[in-house]
Amino acid sequence: MTAPWAEWNHILKIDPDKELPDEVTYGDLCATGTDAVEIGGTMGITEENMAAVIEACAEHDVPLYQEPSNPGVVVDDDALDGYLIPTVFNAGSPFWITGAHKEWVRVDGDLDWGRTWTEAYIVMNPEADVAQLTEADCDLTADDIASYAKIAERMFGQEIVYVEYSGTYGEESIVEAAREALDEATLFYGGGIHDYDSAYAMANRADVIVVGNLAHDEGVDAVQETVDAANDA
């Protein structure tokens, strides 16, 4: 069975801790043509604000996934198509590689494994909340990134490798190195995509681009440009 993200070009990531621009609704964002909506964030995330955004997006016909930042914010909701769970391969703390995941299983017991997948994150912006929270080693070369991508796919069986620059536009050569290292895994890229051109450039290097801050900062038209670019690439 083909994984759904194998057919995606664009993901819209919505942060429950951030406001939307005036007169922009979750429905407007879901209607941009994005292939999926991923609900998640690093700071200020609670089960309550996660649930509120899931409820708002569930009314619309778009695949809906939760990306929980820790076990305490996981929402059990049939409206979700699944859970995409980060495991940060370059984290300095093992808690963010396997520890948080172990706690989720320990506390919740038998998870819905049929709707649960992991994302092999490689975090590259040292100033980002996710880098600081996970104590990520972001001083990595293209060879380092390629090696991380390869072990994620080949040693750990990851179906998704996610190069995350979170808030800043990444080095295109780094993303290309990750892509060239992969055979079957799907490469996600996120960070700093702010218009058609940046979306088009990264969509030509990654399989799927992830757009997040733009929705909160600029609104629907800006997101729509990135959807169009991802589909054109």
C-alpha positions in Angstrom: 0.0 0.0 0.0 1.4 3.4 -1.0 1.8 5.9 1.8 -0.4 8.9 1.4 2.6 11.4 1.6 4.1 9.7 -1.4 1.6 11.6 -3.5 1.8 14.9 -1.6 3.6 18.1 -2.7 2.6 20.5 0.0 1.7 20.3 3.7 0.3 23.2 5.7 1.4 23.1 9.3 -0.8 25.0 11.8 0.5 26.0 15.2 -2.2 26.0 17.8 -0.3 28.5 19.9 -0.3 31.1 17.2 -3.2 33.3 16.0 -4.4 33.6 12.5 -4.5 36.9 10.7 -7.7 39.0 10.9 -10.6 37.6 8.9 -8.7 34.4 8.1 -10.3 31.1 9.1 -9.1 27.6 9.3 -11.6 26.8 6.6 -9.9 29.3 4.3 -6.5 27.7 4.9 -7.9 24.2 4.3 -9.3 25.3 1.0 -5.9 26.4 -0.4 -5.4 23.0 -2.1 -2.7 21.9 0.3 -2.4 18.1 0.3 -2.6 17.8 4.1 -2.9 19.8 7.2 -0.5 19.0 10.1 -1.3 20.4 13.5 1.7 20.9 15.8 4.2 23.3 17.4 7.0 23.3 19.9 6.1 25.9 22.6 2.8 26.7 24.3 1.1 23.5 23.0 -1.6 22.0 25.1 -4.1 19.2 24.6 -6.9 21.9 24.7 -5.5 24.1 22.0 -4.6 21.1 19.9 -8.1 19.8 20.1 -9.6 23.2 19.2 -7.7 23.4 16.0 -8.4 19.8 15.1 -12.1 20.4 15.6 -12.0 23.6 13.4 -10.1 21.8 10.6 -12.1 18.6 10.8 -15.1 20.2 9.1 -13.2 20.5 5.9 -12.2 17.9 3.3 -8.5 17.8 3.7 -6.3 15.0 5.2 -5.6 15.9 8.8 -2.7 14.9 11.0 -1.4 15.7 14.4 2.3 16.2 15.1 2.5 16.2 18.9 5.5 17.8 20.5 5.2 15.6 23.6 3.0 12.8 24.9 0.9 15.1 27.0 -0.7 16.9 24.0 -1.8 13.9 22.0 -5.5 14.1 21.1 -7.5 11.0 20.5 -9.9 12.1 17.7 -11.3 10.0 14.9 -11.2 13.1 12.7 -7.5 12.7 12.4 -6.1 10.7 9.5 -3.1 9.9 11.7 -0.2 11.0 13.9 3.2 12.0 12.5 5.7 11.7 15.4 9.0 13.5 15.2 12.1 11.7 16.3 15.0 14.1 16.1 18.0 12.2 14.8 20.5 15.0 15.6 19.1 15.7 19.1 21.6 16.1 21.9 19.1 14.6 24.4 18.0 11.0 23.8 14.6 12.0 25.2 13.8 13.4 21.8 15.0 10.4 19.9 13.2 7.6 21.8 12.5 8.8 25.3 9.3 10.8 24.7 8.1 8.0 22.5 8.6 5.4 25.2 6.7 7.6 27.7 3.8 7.9 25.3 3.6 4.1 25.0 4.0 3.7 28.7 1.3 6.1 29.7 -1.2 5.4 26.9 -0.7 1.7 26.5 -1.8 0.2 23.1 -1.5 3.0 20.6 -3.4 3.1 17.3 -0.4 1.8 15.4 -2.2 1.7 12.1 -2.4 5.5 12.1 0.9 6.3 13.7 4.1 7.0 11.8 7.4 8.6 12.7 9.3 11.4 10.9 13.1 11.3 11.0 13.8 15.0 11.8 17.1 16.6 11.1 17.0 20.0 12.7 19.2 22.7 11.1 18.4 26.1 12.6 20.2 26.5 16.0 18.0 29.5 16.9 14.7 27.6 16.5 12.7 26.5 19.5 12.9 22.9 18.4 16.7 23.0 18.2 17.0 24.5 21.6 14.4 22.2 23.2 16.1 19.1 21.8 19.7 20.4 22.1 20.2 19.6 18.5 23.6 19.6 16.9 23.0 21.9 13.9 26.6 22.3 12.9 26.3 19.7 10.1 27.7 19.5 6.6 26.0 18.2 3.5 27.8 14.9 4.0 26.4 14.7 7.6 22.9 15.4 6.4 23.2 12.7 3.7 24.5 10.2 6.2 21.7 11.0 8.6 19.2 10.6 5.8 20.7 7.3 4.7 20.7 5.7 8.2 17.2 7.0 8.9 16.0 5.1 5.8 18.3 2.1 5.7 19.0 1.4 9.4 15.9 2.6 11.1 13.3 2.0 8.3 12.0 5.6 8.3 9.5 6.4 5.6 9.8 10.1 6.1 13.0 12.2 6.4 12.3 15.8 7.4 15.0 18.5 7.0 13.7 21.3 9.3 15.1 24.8 9.2 12.2 26.1 11.2 11.8 29.8 10.6 14.7 30.4 8.2 15.3 29.4 4.6 17.7 26.5 4.4 20.7 25.7 2.2 19.4 24.2 -1.0 22.6 22.1 -1.3 21.8 20.5 2.1 18.4 19.5 1.0 19.7 18.2 -2.3 22.2 16.1 -0.4 19.4 14.5 1.7 17.4 13.8 -1.5 20.3 12.1 -3.2 20.9 9.9 -0.2 17.4 8.5 -0.2 16.0 5.7 -2.4 12.4 5.2 -1.2 11.8 7.4 1.8 9.9 10.7 1.2 11.8 13.9 1.9 10.0 16.7 3.7 11.5 20.2 3.9 10.3 22.9 6.2 11.6 26.4 7.0 11.5 29.9 5.6 9.2 29.3 2.6 7.6 32.7 2.1 6.5 33.1 -1.5 6.1 31.3 -4.9 9.8 31.4 -5.7 11.1 30.0 -2.4 8.4 27.3 -2.5 9.2 26.4 -6.1 12.9 26.2 -5.4 12.5 23.8 -2.4 9.8 21.8 -4.1 12.3 21.0 -6.8 14.7 19.6 -4.1 12.3 17.9 -1.6 9.4 15.6 -2.3 7.1 17.6 0.0 7.4 21.2 1.3 5.9 22.1 4.7 4.6 25.7 5.1 3.8 26.9 8.6 4.6 30.4 9.8 3.4 31.9 6.5 -0.2 31.0 7.3 0.0 32.9 10.7 2.1 35.8 9.4 0.6 36.5 5.9 -2.6 34.5 5.5 -4.4 32.6 2.8 -3.1 34.3 -0.4 0.5 33.7 0.6 -0.2 30.1 1.4 -2.0 29.6 -1.9 1.1 30.9 -3.8 3.2 28.1 -2.1 0.6 25.5 -3.0 0.7 26.6 -6.6 4.5 26.5 -6.7 4.7 23.1 -5.1 2.3 21.7 -7.8 4.2 23.5 -10.6 7.6 22.2 -9.5 
